Amino acid sequence: MSSLELAMIGNCNIAALIDQRARIVWGCFPRLDGDPMFCALLLDHGEAEAGYFDIELKGLVRTEQRYRRNTPIVETILHAEDGSALQITDFAPRFKQFGRTFRPMMIAREIKPLAGLPKIRIRLRPLANYGAEVPERTQGSNHIRYVGHGLTLRLTTDAPLSYIVQETSFTLDGPLHFLLGPDETVAQSVAHVCRDFFEQTENYWFEWCRYLALPFEWQEAVIRAAITLKLANFEDSGAVVAAITTSIPEAPNTERNWDYRFCWLRDSYFVVHALNRLGVTRSMEGYLRFIVDVADVTDVEDLQPVFGITQETNLTETVAEALPGYRGMGPVRIGNGAYTQIQNDGYGHVVLAATQSFFDHRLSSPGDESLFRRLETLGHKALSKWCEPDAGLWEFRNRQHVHTFSALMCWAACDRLARIARRLSLGERQRFWRQEAEKIRSAILEQAWCDKRNSFVGVLGGGELDASLLLMGDLGFVRFSDPRFIGTVETLEKELRRGNYLFRYAAEDDFGRPETSFNVCTFWFIDALAGIGRREKARELFETMLAARNHVGLLSEDVDPATGELWGNYPQTYSMVGLINSAMRLSKTWEEAF
């Protein structure tokens, strides 16, 4: 049965998920949002018959899996009942070459015996067109080609090709190497290329991690989250996807199944915040360029909330009929209908993210008056939209309200524009945006506060609660010490907390009542507790969230508060960003530690 006990490999062009038996069960080609030629994760009713790359050990009784330190290189050890054992090493090559980063559409695997004489069977069974087609297979002298739906994958290997084609069992008496990638000739021995790619990839990630700004505590967890966040970055354009999967349900049998292989504007502020704290300025700058480009909406009425990873605007949602879904819990969706929604918080997210450009001297392209004028277009949109109904942060599909968080982000757009104008010595524009920000702030304070609940509420003039209200302190809308914010945190704790986790809301939505907690909301709650002075409780809950990660330290979108099982698309950028930001906030300083 499928589970999210999966390790992720990638190189900022492609990514793949590997289960604890070392089966590659998810992988899209030729890029992060492509055709999942490995799709067993969404085929598995028990044991999928295709959509994977499996190294099967006869008599398997036990497995171990880990990342090599400070890298996204995965090592899986398989043990057999006869005492034999083997190790499988998986990675996607990434390193500097010819003055640029080499990140091919390629997965590299090495198998080597560790004990005895392991008996193995290699099963490479990709599918195409979202599980609907079996690729045509052709064989060369040292390679096998899989051709399907406009894409060719070539396996180059020193393993016996006939045994792979016929799936024949054989004895592993020495290392074997596999390069699965573009239909190109490998000029050197595959063993030499694999070893060379491994060494250069490991060195690249070691060096990358050396320059991370880390807290004193929880460094291993933060490094793993940072690497995972980096792997969600489609480096060619700068986009960061919300997750690398589609349609892992938020809760069992709910049809809360969405395609998350896209870039949401709602993520931008939080991603930039995390990248800035980590000191990953090159990725941050590329992401900022992407966000500013897609949000250049001079001739657009409403700002689209989600884009494809190369700025695609049409993300029409369809269903992959050939894929039954995670544990058979379909539908499997391709595309995301949220691109047609009105989400007025997007204006604030873009301006908040872009504000970094005006205050960070490390960036090669600092913000200037020209960028400020482009952002002002978004500010004027925020002024006209802040009190209009929308689908909100949580993308309600069948209802609209004037959501407090959307209004809050419109205020944030105006507030940051005033700060940027001050930075640029544009006095008249500073005064204009400060006055407009104060008007919106006053209206929110009046319409979103509920004396009866001693809390801000999720809809202006309404009564429902929403975990996004926890961001009021971080955004600077109110002080953490403000009694209204403290009351909001306490009310949300009382009504949205389930065990050690926080729901994003408790009210019934388009699909019924939520059953799982949204991981980033728990991190927001942790940050809010720290802000109002409940630091020890915040640290306690943070440790609980660390324990909720899977066996290799990754998080999905949601967790079942009763069982602790992970649900939702995986690995979730929002969740990993929440972990990074909370760790930075809660850790002892280096001075305190010594």
N, C-alpha and C positions, 0 to 999 in steps of 0.2 A: 504494500500500500504506500502511495506517495506520502511524503512528509516534507517539511521545510528544514530538516536536518541536512542542509546542503552547503557545500563550500562553493565560493565563486572565484573564477579566474577571469582575467580580461586584460586588455591593453589600451583602452580608451578608443577602440574602434569596434571590437566585438567583445562579447562576454559569454560565459557558459557556467552552468551549475552542475556540480558533481555530487552524487549521493555517497553514502558511507561505504558502499560496495565499489566505489570508483567508477560507477556508470555516469557518463555524461548524459543527463536527462533533459537539459534545456540549453539551447544555443541558437541564436539568430544570425543569419548571414545575408548580405555581406557586411551588415553593420548592426548596431544595437536594436534598431527597430525593424529588422528584416524578417525574412521567412524563417520560422523556427524549424530548421531541418532536424534538430534534436528536440523533440516535443513529447517525450514519454511522460514528462511531468503532468501533462494534460490528457494523457491517454490511459492512465493507469487505473484499471478497475481491480487490480490485484497484481498482475504481472503483464506489463505492456509487451506486445509482440514486435514493436518497431519504435523508431524515433529515439534511438540511443546508440552509444558507443560503449560496449561492455567488455571488460576483461574478466571472464568467469573462471574462478578457481574451483576445481573439483574438491568436494568435501569441505567447503567453506564453513568455519565455525565462529570466527571472530574477526572484527575489523578494528582498525585504529585510523584516525584521520587528524591531520593537523596542517597548519600553515608553517612553512619555513619562516623563521623569525624575520619580521619587518619586510615581508614580501607577500604578493598574492600567488605564490607558488604552493601548490597543494601536494602533500604526500599522504598516500593511503596505503596502509599495510594490511594485507589479507592473510589470515592464518587458516590452515586446513587441519582436518582431524588427524591426519597422519604426521603432523608436526612440521610439514613444509610451510613455507611462507614466501611472500613476494612483496615488493614495494612498487607502487605506481606513482610516478611524479608527473603532474600536469601543470602547464602554464601557457599563457599567450605571450609570445615574444614582444618585448618592448625595450628599446635601448637607443642610444645616440649613434647615428651613422651618417657620414657624409654631411655633417653640419645640421642634421635634422633628426627627428625622432622616427625610428623604424617601428611601426605598429601594424603588421600585416594582418590580413584576414586569415589567421592561422592559430591552430592549437597544436602544441607539442606534447607528446607523451613518451615516457620511458618506463619500461618494465624491467625489473631485475630481481633474480631470486635472492632470498635472504637465508633460507634454510631448506634442506632437503632438495627434492626434485618436484617442484610444483607442476601439476597438470592443469593446463589452461585451455580455454577456448575463447577466441576473439570473435565478437559479434558486432559488426559495424552496420547498422541499419538506419540510415537517415531516411527522412520523408521530405516531401516538397509540397508547396502550395497549402500550407497549414494542415498537413497530415492527409491531404486528399490524393497525393500521387506518390508512387514508388519511383525514385529516380532510376534512369537507365544506368546500367553498370557496364563499363568497359575496362579491359585490363591491358596494361603495358608490361614492359620487362621488369620494372621495379615499382610500379604504381597501379592504383585502381582509381578510375574516375567515376564519379556519381553525378549524373547530368539530369537536372530536373527544374522545370518552371523558370527557365532563363538563367540558371546559376549552376556552375560546375564546381564541385569540390574534388580535389585530388589528394589521395592518400599515398604518400611516399614512405616506404618502410623497408627495414631489413628483416622483417618477419616473413615466413613463407606465404606468398600471395595465395596459393591454392588453399592453404589452411584457412585463410581469412574468408575467401570466397565461399568455400564449402562449410565453413564453421566447424572445422575438424579439431578435435582435442589433440594436444601435443605436449611434450615435456619442455618446460622452460629451463634450459641449462646454461643460459647466459643472457646478458642484457639485450633487449629489443627496443627499437626506436620507431616513432611514428610522427610524421608531419602531415597534418590535415589542413589544407588551405587552398590557395588559388591554383588554377590549372597551369602551373609553371614548372619547368624542369628544375630539379635540384642538382646543381652541378657537382657537388662534392658528396662524399658518403653521408648517408642520413645520420649515422652515429656521430660523425664529426660535427655536422650542422646542429644537431640537437644539443650536444655538449657545449658548443660555442654559444648558441642562443641561450642556453640555461645560464651559463656563467655571466654573460653580458646582461641578461634580464635580472638576475639576482643582484649584480653590482649596481644596476640602475636603481632598483628599489631601495637598496641599502643607502645609496647616496641621497635619494629623494627624502627618505625618512630622517636623515641626518640634519636636515634644515627645517624640520617641523618645530614650531613653537609648542612645547608640551607643558602640561601642568606637572607638579611634583608627583601627585598621586594618579593612579589609574592610567599610567602611560601605555601599557600594553593595549588596553581597551580603546584608548584614544587613537593610537597608531592604527589599529585594525579598522576603526571607524573612518579614519582619514583615508586609508588606502581604498576602502570600499566606496567612499564618496568620490575619490579620484576616478575609480573604474566606471562610475556612472556618468562621467564627463565624456561626451562625444567630442574629442579634441579638434576634429576637423573644422567644426563650426563654433565650438565653445559651449554648446548646450549641455545641460545636465538633466538626465532623465529622472523621473520620479522613482522608477524601479526598472529592472530589466525583464520583468515578466508581464504577462497579461492574464487576467481572469482567475487569479487565485482568490477565492471568495473571502470576504471580510469575516464571515461566520458561516458555519455549515448550512448548506441548502437554503440560502437566502437570496440567490441571484444578485447579490451585491458583488458582481464580477466586472472589473473594469480593466481596460488596457492602459497601463501606466508607462509605456515606453515613449513618453513625450515630455516636453518641457513646459511646466506650469509657471506662470508669472507669480503665483502665490508662494512658490518656493524661493523666489529670488532673494528676498531680504535675508531669510534664514541661512541660505547657502552662502551668500556673500559674507554674512556675519561669521559663520564657521570657518570659511576659507581665510578670512582676515585674521581670526584668532590663531589659526594654525600657521600663518605666515606663508600660505601657498598662493603667492601673489600672481604668478603666471597664469594659473588656472582661473583665479578670481578675475583677472583682467580679461581673459578670453570670454568668460561667462558674462561679464558686464557688457562687452561689445555685442554679444548675442542678444542680451535683454534689451539694450538700447535700440538695436536695429529692428527687432520685431515690434517694439513699442512706438516706432515712429509713425504716429497715427494722424498726421495732419489732415488727411483726406478721409479718415475713417470715423464713422459715427460713434461706435463703441469699441473699446479695447478688448480684443479676443483674449480669453483667459489662458489658453493652452495652444502650443504650436508644435509642429514636428521638429525634428532635431536639425533640419536644415531650413527652418523657417516656413515649412509647409503650413498653409492655413486651412486647407480642407481635410479634416480628419473624420470623414464620414464613417459612421459606426455600422459594422456588419457582423454577422455571426459565422464562425468557422464550423460548419456543420460536421466536418470529419473528425473533430476533436470533442470527445464527450466531456472533458473538463477535469479539473483536479478532483480526484476520488469520484469521478463521474458526476460532479456537481457543476454542470454547465449553466448558462451558455458560455462559450469562449468567444470573446469579443475582439474584433480587429478595428482599430480606430476608437475615437472617444467623442461621443455626442456633446460633451461639455463645451466643445469649441464654439457652439452656437449660443451658449448661455450668456446672459448679462451678469457679470460679477464685478461690481464696482470697487471692490477692494484692490483690483489690479493696478489702478493708478498709483496708489500709495506704495505698493510693493516695488514698482519700477523706480519711482523717485527715491525711495529709501535705499534701494540697492545702488543706484547711480550716485547717490550722495558721497559714497566712498571715494569716487573719482576726484572729488574736489578737496579732499582733506588728507589723502594718502600720498606722501611724497615718494613712495617706492614705485609707483606705477609709471610706466613708460609714456602713457598718454593721459596726462591729468585733465580733469574737467576744465572747460573754459566757458566763456560767455556764449559761444555758439551752442554747446551742449545744454547750457542753462536755458536758452531760448527754446530748444526742442522740448526740454522737460516742462517748461511753462505751458506748452500745449496740453500736456497731461494734467497739469495743475488746474487749468481752466475746465477741463472735462470733469475733474474731481469736484470743482465748485458747482457744476451744474447737475452732478449725479449723486451727491452724497446723501440726499434725502429721498432718492427714488428707490422703489422696490427692485430687488435682484434675487438671484439664486443663492447668493451668499458663498462664504468660504467652503461650505460643505456640499455645494452643488446640488441643492434640492432640485429635482427634475420636474415636479408637478405643482410647485407653489412658489410664491415670491412674497418677500416682506422687505421692509427697510431694516436691514440687519445692522446691529450696533457695530459689529466689526468692520463692515464695509464703510460705514460712516467714519469710524475711527481711522481707517486707512486713508480716506479722503482728507481728513484732518492732517494726518501725517504727511501727505504730499504737500499740502500748503505750508506746514510747519518747516519741513526740510527745505523747501524752496526759499523761505525767508532766511534760513541759516546759510544757504548757498549764496544768496544775494548779498548777505553781509560779508561773506568770505570774499566775494568779487567786488566789494565796495560799490554795490548798486543800491544806493540808499532808498530811492523811490520804490524800487521793486521789493526791497526788504520790507518797507512799511506796508505796501499793498498786501503781500502774502501773510505778514504777521496779523494784520487786521482781519483778513479772511479766515485765517486759522482760528483766531479767537472767536469769531462768530460761530463757526462749526462746533468748536469745543463747548461753548456755552449751551448750544442747542442739545448736544449729546448729554451733557451733565444734567440738563433739565428733563429730557425725554427718556433717557436710558436708566435713570435711577429709580429704584422702587423701595420706598420706605418700609413697606410691609415685609419685604424679603431682606431688607438691609443689604441690598446687593444691586449692582448693575445687572441688567437683563439683556438677553440676546437680540431682541427686536425693539426698536424705538416704540415706546408706548405699550409694549407687551409684557409678558410675565415669564417666558421660558428662559432657561439658563443655557449657557453656551461656554465651553471651555476656552474659547478664543478670548474671552474677557480677561483671562489671566495675563494677557500680553499688554494690558493697559499700563502696567508699571514699567516694563522693559521699553516700551515705545515712548515713555516720557509724558504720557497723557495725564497721569496723576502720579504723585510720589508713592513709593512703596509704603511710606508711613501714614498716608492718607487713610483715615478711618473708613472711608467708603471702599477703598481698595481692600483693606484688611477684612471688612465685612463681606466683600465679594468672594475673596479666597475662602473664607470660612463657610459661606453658604454653598459654594461650589463643592467644597470638600464634603459637606453633609449630604448633598443631593446627587452628585455625580461620581463620587468615589465608590468603587467596588473592591473591597479588599485593599490591595496595595496599588491599584490602578485607577485611572480616571477615564470616564467616558467623555466623548466630545459633547454629547447632549443625551438626555434620557427620554425626550418626547418622541412619539411615534412619527416616522417619516414616510417617504414613498414606499418603503419596503417593510414597514412595521417598526417595532422597537429594536434599537441596537442591542446586540448580544455580546459584543466584544469591545474592549477598550482600545482607543486609538493611541498608539505608543507615544507619539510626540506630545499629546495632551498631558500624559503623565510627566513628561520632562518639563513642560510648561508649568505644571503644578509644582514640581520640585523647585524650579527657579523662583516661582512666586513665594513659596514657603521660605526660601533663603532670603528673599528680599524683605519679607516682613519680620525677619528675626528668628524664624523657627529653623535654624540652620541644622541642628542635629537631626531633626525629623526629616529634613530634606536629604541629608546624607544617608540616612537609613533607607529611605525610599529609592535613592539612587542605587544603592547596593542591590536592592530588590530588582531594579531594572537591569542591572548587569547580570544578575542571576537568570533573568528571563531570556537572555541571548541563547542562541543555539550552541552546539558543541564547538564551533569555530569562531564564536564571538559576533555573530551577525543577528540583525533584527529584521522582522517583516513589518508590515503596517500595523497589525493588530495583535492582541493577545487575549486569550480566553481567561478571565479573572478566576474562574473556578478550577480550571485544569492547568493553566500556564502554557497551553499549546499556542504556537504561533499561527496566525492566519493573515490573509491579505497578501498583496503583491510583495515581492522579495527580490533582493534586500531593499528595504525602503529608505530612500535618501532622507526623507523627513526624520525618520527614527534615528539614523546614524548622526545626522546634524544635531538633533536634540541631545544625544549622548555627549557629543563633543562640547556643545555649549554649556551643558550642566556640569560636566567635569571641570571645565575651565572656571566656572563660577564657584564650585564647592571645594576645590582642592586647596589644601594648605599651600601657602607660598613656599618657595625654596628657603626663604629666610626663617619662616616658622618651623620648617622641618628640621633645620639645623640649629 
